[in-house]
Amino acid sequence: PHLHRSGRGDQLVTLRVVTPDKLTKKQRQLFQELANSLSPAESR
């Protein structure tokens, strides 16, 4: 697909996800709070 044009086709996307090796106590707490705030379907 072309930007701002009609058309069909596949759009290939590459994602790069970097996960930390270690978390501080505060970071772990924040991630836990986020997980608790999400519905079960969102937290998968």
Phi and psi in degrees as GROMACS dihedral restraints (atoms count N, CA, C in turn):
[ dihedral_restraints ]
;  ai    aj    ak    al  type     phi  dphi    fc
    3     4     5     6     1  -109.2    20    10
    4     5     6     7     1   144.6    20    10
    6     7     8     9     1   -63.0    20    10
    7     8     9    10     1   132.2    20    10
    9    10    11    12     1    63.1    20    10
   10    11    12    13     1    26.0    20    10
   12    13    14    15     1  -133.1    20    10
   13    14    15    16     1   153.1    20    10
   15    16    17    18     1   -83.1    20    10
   16    17    18    19     1   148.3    20    10
   18    19    20    21     1   164.8    20    10
   19    20    21    22     1   165.8    20    10
   21    22    23    24     1  -126.5    20    10
   22    23    24    25     1   156.0    20    10
   24    25    26    27     1   155.7    20    10
   25    26    27    28     1   176.0    20    10
   27    28    29    30     1   -84.2    20    10
   28    29    30    31     1   144.6    20    10
   30    31    32    33     1  -116.9    20    10
   31    32    33    34     1   114.4    20    10
   33    34    35    36     1   -93.4    20    10
   34    35    36    37     1   130.2    20    10
   36    37    38    39     1  -127.1    20    10
   37    38    39    40     1   134.8    20    10
   39    40    41    42     1  -110.8    20    10
   40    41    42    43     1   126.8    20    10
   42    43    44    45     1  -111.3    20    10
   43    44    45    46     1   140.0    20    10
   45    46    47    48     1  -119.8    20    10
   46    47    48    49     1   117.9    20    10
   48    49    50    51     1  -113.4    20    10
   49    50    51    52     1   124.4    20    10
   51    52    53    54     1  -111.2    20    10
   52    53    54    55     1   121.8    20    10
   54    55    56    57     1  -109.8    20    10
   55    56    57    58     1   139.5    20    10
   57    58    59    60     1   -71.4    20    10
   58    59    60    61     1   147.7    20    10
   60    61    62    63     1   -75.3    20    10
   61    62    63    64     1   -37.2    20    10
   63    64    65    66     1  -134.4    20    10
   64    65    66    67     1   146.6    20    10
   66    67    68    69     1  -119.2    20    10
   67    68    69    70     1   146.2    20    10
   69    70    71    72     1   -75.1    20    10
   70    71    72    73     1   168.0    20    10
   72    73    74    75     1   -59.6    20    10
   73    74    75    76     1   -40.9    20    10
   75    76    77    78     1   -66.0    20    10
   76    77    78    79     1   -42.4    20    10
   78    79    80    81     1   -63.3    20    10
   79    80    81    82     1   -43.5    20    10
   81    82    83    84     1   -61.4    20    10
   82    83    84    85     1   -41.2    20    10
   84    85    86    87     1   -63.3    20    10
   85    86    87    88     1   -42.8    20    10
   87    88    89    90     1   -65.1    20    10
   88    89    90    91     1   -41.0    20    10
   90    91    92    93     1   -64.2    20    10
   91    92    93    94     1   -38.2    20    10
   93    94    95    96     1   -65.6    20    10
   94    95    96    97     1   -40.8    20    10
   96    97    98    99     1   -62.7    20    10
   97    98    99   100     1   -41.0    20    10
   99   100   101   102     1   -62.3    20    10
  100   101   102   103     1   -47.2    20    10
  102   103   104   105     1   -60.1    20    10
  103   104   105   106     1   -40.2    20    10
  105   106   107   108     1   -68.3    20    10
  106   107   108   109     1   -27.5    20    10
  108   109   110   111     1   -82.2    20    10
  109   110   111   112     1   -15.4    20    10
  111   112   113   114     1   -88.0    20    10
  112   113   114   115     1   151.0    20    10
  114   115   116   117     1   -71.8    20    10
  115   116   117   118     1   161.8    20    10
  117   118   119   120     1   -55.2    20    10
  118   119   120   121     1   -37.9    20    10
  120   121   122   123     1   -68.6    20    10
  121   122   123   124     1   -33.4    20    10
  123   124   125   126     1   -76.9    20    10
  124   125   126   127     1   -24.7    20    10
  126   127   128   129     1   -88.4    20    10
  127   128   129   130     1     4.3    20    10
